[in-house]
Amino acid sequence: MSVEKAKQALEQANNDLTAELKATVTSKQEAERRRKAADTQLQETSVRLAETEAKSTELTEKVNKLQVCLWFLSSYCTQLISYIVKYNFYLLSC
């Protein structure tokens, strides 16, 4: 009988190890699936980041151009006002 009990114990240990192996394989597959999903998400985020940085650079350049344009318009308006004031004095003195 002790041989039979040893056989049963070994079969139970084998079943336990088989179940543990299946659980480990399943866990590994799930971890690999999550890793691939994370890699995909990282790639998508990297692309969006690059697009956002490019758009930011583009908008910064536009703002700089508009600031220069605004400066020139402001200078022009200042000169125009000065000419108008001088012209009004000229008209009043006539």
Buried (B, 14 or more C-beta within 10 A) or exposed (E): EEEEEEEEEEEEEEEEEEEEEEEEEEEEEEEEEEEEEEEEEEEEEEEEEEEEEEEEEEEEEEEEEEEEEEEEEEEEEEEEEEEEEEEEEEEEEE
